[in-house]
Amino acid sequence: MVLLFLYKEINMLDVQKIREDFPILKRKVHGNPLVYFDNAATSQTPQVVIDAIVDYYSNYNANIHRGVHTLSQEATDAYELARKKVQQHFNAANSHEIILTTGATHSINIVATGFANLLSQGDEIIVSALEHHSNIVPWQMLCEKTGAILKVIPMNQEGELLMEVYDQLLSDKTKLVFTNHISNALGTVNPIEEIIEKAHKTGAAVLIDGAQSCPHIKPDVQALDVDFYVASAHKLCGPTGVGVLYGKEDWLNKLPPYQGGGEMIDQVTFEKTTYAGLPHKFEAGTPNICGGIAFGVALDYMNSIGFDSIAGYEQELLNYGTEKLLAIDGLRIYGTSKNKTSVISFNLGDIHPYDVGSIVDKLGVAVRTGHHCAQPIMDFYKIPGTIRASFSFYNTKEEIDILVASVKKAKMMLS
Ligand SMILES: *Cc1c(COP(=O)(O)O)cnc(C)c1O
């Protein structure tokens, strides 16, 4: 008991100290202190990550995997160290199972395009109703190319997947299942362990879109036994333009390269080209070297705070924000699953979300308004969009109070 208590104490977040790490949190917007609640769209960047970017361009900017000169060696070592950090973070068995991409979208497209070679007419692939457009459109394009059929796991009013329908959709025709780990629009945590296990029983592969879960949860790809897992660095305190595709070695070997070019080849002649091994087969051209290195630093930073502490604190913010916002008359929250992360999607009666978003922005509060790249979810609720406040570990209850006050003000002005 004592030990547990101590452990908890050590892991408590010192939010005020953490906030010092993020220079942007000191700025003002329209004369008010910034309250940044658009973390589900992109996270803010701590000074250590900014420093890593400056250090790269100031001291060892060079192309990688090519030159024998010192700068190129240094850049290559730093980039490959970043890959190792990503491997450790996701607990992948091998570093060559980590493909560094430009983001979750790019990662999904590598797999969706590659599967064109592995599917035929009448094969089925299953998607969830809770997806981001980037985990819908590439698969629709795949179906157009191959004649495969797209099936959808529907959702309920709480924003949860209907798992009994999933059971019915699965068959020996199912070749691939893809869903997000956490919904960016509603915050629902999907039961991916169950989804993966059931898909594997029918022999289907599974891709999990972890773009929205990685800021809150440290995934263990081996424990999950997932075939593909994707994420974006910019939602994890890293820079934009960097992402991860984790794939099991066997699957990555089965997929053809996504792009042709430098870096991804073994031998090139005009008669025939042979491809490089993993991971380079999927990394044509000069990558975002600095971004990859900075991503590794961002993972170090988040791990130094600890994902257990992050998740615990964010749940506190979620509970506090939910209670305070629901106290506003006429406010409705979309996505009320018991298992959700710190995303609150809401509307104020019939008031258009955009109007609310504009007023709270004038008061310094950054929220997202619109369909959040998940139009099917908005269609399900028959709404044009929502106002979405998404909290990170550097946010505070005082900031939530400011959000609540500004939403009340918007309501007064608009109704
Ligand atoms: C942000 C997001 C994406 C897309 O990520 P990019 O960084 O824009 O490629 C995909 N899926 C989910 C669930 C997201 O939240």
The ligand as a MOL file (V3000), in Angstrom:
LIG
                    3D

  0  0  0     0  0            999 V3000
M  V30 BEGIN CTAB
M  V30 COUNTS 15 15 0 0 0
M  V30 BEGIN ATOM
M  V30 1 C -5.2580 12.9620 -37.4000 0
M  V30 2 C -5.8100 11.6500 -37.7260 0
M  V30 3 C -5.4830 11.0090 -38.9210 0
M  V30 4 C -4.6450 11.6500 -39.9960 0
M  V30 5 O -3.3800 11.9690 -39.5520 0
M  V30 6 P -2.4200 12.8640 -40.4710 0
M  V30 7 O -1.3730 13.2810 -39.5330 0
M  V30 8 O -3.2680 14.0240 -40.9490 0
M  V30 9 O -1.9600 12.0190 -41.5780 0
M  V30 10 C -5.9980 9.7560 -39.1470 0
M  V30 11 N -6.7810 9.1550 -38.2570 0
M  V30 12 C -7.1270 9.7280 -37.0890 0
M  V30 13 C -7.9920 9.0000 -36.1260 0
M  V30 14 C -6.6510 10.9990 -36.7850 0
M  V30 15 O -6.9780 11.5760 -35.6330 0
M  V30 END ATOM
M  V30 BEGIN BOND
M  V30 1 1 1 2
M  V30 2 1 2 3
M  V30 3 2 2 14
M  V30 4 1 3 4
M  V30 5 2 3 10
M  V30 6 1 4 5
M  V30 7 1 5 6
M  V30 8 2 6 7
M  V30 9 1 6 8
M  V30 10 1 6 9
M  V30 11 1 10 11
M  V30 12 2 11 12
M  V30 13 1 12 13
M  V30 14 1 12 14
M  V30 15 1 14 15
M  V30 END BOND
M  V30 END CTAB
M  END
